[in-house]
Amino acid sequence: MRIEQMHERIQELEARLAKDSHNSSRPPSSDSPFKKPPPRSRCQPSGRKPGGQPGRCGVTRSLVDDPDQYVIIPLPGTCAGGRGGTGIATTGLAERRQVVEVVIQREVIEYRIVSGTCACGRAQRSTFPVGIEAPVQYGPGGSAFAVYMTPYPLRPYQRTTEVLNERAGLTISPGPFLVGVLGHHHRSAYERYQCLHAFCKAHHLRQLIAIAERSPSQPWATDMITLLGQANALSARSRTRTLRRCPPATASKSNDMFNSLVLTFQGRPPMPQFGVAE
């Protein structure tokens, strides 16, 4: 019994020493300078040269037919090479160029209800549309923009409110944005937040790498690494095709494979926790 305990302790210590930034949540700065780090990218070489590929369709910005503003640049008063400084008559449009600007501004829409008296003597009032419930509130467009500005680029709530306040003249606090989906890597400190939780797949990959390296008898870990890489590549290809989501049939196949690997893992005996977030 004591030998088994010693063996488990040795495995635990070896697993702790084997941890670095590629198989745990430790930062790269904690890696040993005497140990050659493993390759960061898990992408396999495609054999293609960098840059645009043969047959690729280029995309060029085109002039729009209905610009929001026109700026007519007049001719100078006189011709530099004219005789006697005669004026220049404008005969037509020589060329046009366009500058595309992004304008973020506040738009306030005021809703007013009216009152009146029926011929029967009863007072009547119109009603506000559904969703207009406070004297002053933010509309769905502003809320959607704020939500997009925060989770997608991983921008802090405070910085998002500063952008809206500075660029659009809004006086808003970070409080209204503290809802939605919280993405993290299983730290217990996040568990107290009452919201939907999404776990970081980069951290999952590091934990799976640790399991695959320390437990070769667990092939499901390597299969899961491959599956997550394929799913990420599929998602990237879908975005390049301007699709909002992966094709349902392909996504369903990936989900089935994921669930199958999870069931395989659950049927395995308990094993040491390698690469757990610290």
N, C-alpha and C positions, 0 to 999 in steps of 0.2 A: 504493500500500500504506500509506504514511504517512497519507494522508487518511482511509483507512478506520480506522486505529488512532485517529486524533484523533476521528473521529465516534463510535467506540465509547467512548472516554474521556469525551466530552461527555455521551453517554447515561448513562454510569455516574454522573457527577457530578450530572446533573439528577435521576436516580432517588434519589440519596442526599439531595439537598436536598428532594425531594418527600415524604420519609418523615416521618410523624408518628404519633400514637397510633392513628389510624384505619386505617392501612395497614401497620403494622409492630408489633413488640413493644415499642416505646418507650413509656414511661409518659406519661400526659397532662401531667404537670408539665414535660415536656421540650418541649411544643408552644410555638410562637412566640406571644407575646401580641398580635402585630400581624396574625395570620392568623386569619380566622374559621373556627372548626372546622366540619367537615361534620356533618350530623345523625347522632346516635349510633344511633338505632333504624332498622332496615331494614324494620320492619313497615309495611304499607300501611293507611291509615285504613279502617275498616269502615263508617263512616257511622252506627253505632249510638251511642246515648247511654250514658254511663258507668253502672255499677250493674247491678242485676238486670234481665233482659230479660223482656218479656211472655211469659207461658206457662211461666216458670221454676217448677219445683217446689221449694218451700222445704224445708229440713231442720231439724227441731227435736229436741233431746235429749228422750228419753222415760225415764220411770221404769222401773227394772228390777224384776222380780218377786221376785228372790232376792238381796237385798243381802248382802254379807259380814258386815256388822255392823249391829246395831240400837242406837239411843240413844233411850230413852223419856224424854221430858221431863215430869216430874210436875207436877201442879197445885200452886200455892202452898198453904200450910197452911190459910189462912183466906181468905174472900172479903172484898175491900176494902169492899164495900157491904153485907156481911151483917149480920144483927142478932145481936148478942151474940157475934160471932166464931165462928160455927158452921163446922164442917169442910165440905169439898167432896167429894162422891162422884163418882168417875170413871165415866162412863157409856159411853164409846166413843172411837174414833179420830176426831179432828177433821180432821186434815190430815197429810200426810207430804211431806217434801222430802228430796232425796238430794244428797250431795256425792261426786263421783268423785275419788278420789285415785290417784296412780301411785306404787306402792311398789317400790323396787329393793332387793332384799335377797339375801343369800347363802343358798343351800340346799346343804347337804353331804349327799350320798348315800354311805353306806358299804356296800361289797360285801364279804361274808364268804364264804369257802369253808370247807367242813367236811371232816373226814377220818374214816375209819372202817376197820374191819377186816372183810374178807369171812369167811364161814364156812370158806373154804379156807385162811385164814390170810394172804391177801395184803392189804397196806395199800392203801387207795383214797383219792383226794382229788377233790373237785369242781373244776371249772375256772371261771375268771372269764369273763364275757361278752366277745365280740369288741369290741375297742376299749379295754378296761380293761387297760392295759399298764404303768402306773406306780403307785407307792405313792400319789402325789397328782397329779392332773391336772385340767384344766379341761374341762368337758363341752361338747358341741356347741352348747348354747344360749348359754353364756357367750361362746364363741368367735364365734358368729354375731352376737351383740349388739355385741361389740367391733369386728368388721369393719364392721358397719352404721354404727357411731358414727364411724368414721374416714374412709373414702373418700367416702361420700355427702355429708356436710356439710362436707367438706374440713377436718376437725379434725385437728390434729397428733397423732401417736401418744402423745406425752408427756401431752397434755391428756386423751386418752381413758383412759389408765391412771390419771390422777389422779381422774377421775370414778368409775371402777370402785372404786378404793381408798377414796375418801371415802364414796360412797353405798352400796356393797355390802360393804365390809369386806374386799376382796380385796387381797392383796399380790402385785401383778403388775408386770412391767417391760415397756417397749415392745418388747423383742426379739421375742416371739412374733407380733407383728403385722406384722413387716417382710417380708411375703410378699403375693403377689396381683398386681394390675394397677397399673402406675405410669403416671399421666396427666401429660403434660408437653408442651412446645412445641418439641421437637427440639433442645434444648440438648445439646451433646456431652457435658456432664458426666453426663447421665443414662444414657448408653449403657453404662456399666460395670456397671449393675445387671442381674443375671441373672433377669429376670422378664418377664411380658407387658407390652408398652408400648401405651398408648393416647394418641393425639395430640389436643391441644386444638383443637376445631373453631373456637373464637373466633379463635385465631391463624391458622388456615387461612383464615378469612374475610378477615382483614386482608391476608394475602399475596395472596389472589385479587383483592381490591379494588385493591391496588397494580398488579397485572398488568393488570387491566381499564382502569385509568386511564392507564397508561403505554404500553400496547400495544392500541389499539383493534382491531387486526387479529387479535386472539385472542378471538373471541366465546365460546369454550368456557369462559373464566374467568367471564364474566357468567352463562352457563348454569349453571355449577357453584354460583355464589352463590345463584341462584334455587332450585336443587335442594336445597341445604343448608337454606335457609330453609323450604322446604316440608316437608322431613323433620322439622325441629325442631317446626313447627306440628302435624304429624301425631302426633308423639310426645306433645306436650302434650295434644292432644285425646284420645288413648288413655288418658292418665293420668286425665283428668277423668271418663272412663267406667269407671274402676277396672279397666282392662285391664292385665295384666302386661307385654304387649308389643303392638306394632302388628299389625294383621291380616296374616297371612302373604302373602296375595295383594298387598296394597298395599306391604308391605316388599320383596317380590320385584321389583315394578315399579320401586321407587326404586333398588334395587341394580343392576338392569339399566341404568337411566339413568346411574347413577354410573360403572359400568364402561365404558359407551359414551363418556362424556366423558373418562375417563382414557385410553382408547385414542386418542381424538382428540388429546389433549395429547401423547401419546407419538409421534404421527406428525408433530408440528410440528418445525420446525428449532429449534436451541438459542436461548435468549433470555436476557437479563440476569436475575439473581436479585433481584427487587424484594421489599422487605419481609421479608428474612430476619431471623430472631431474632438479636439482638445481645447 
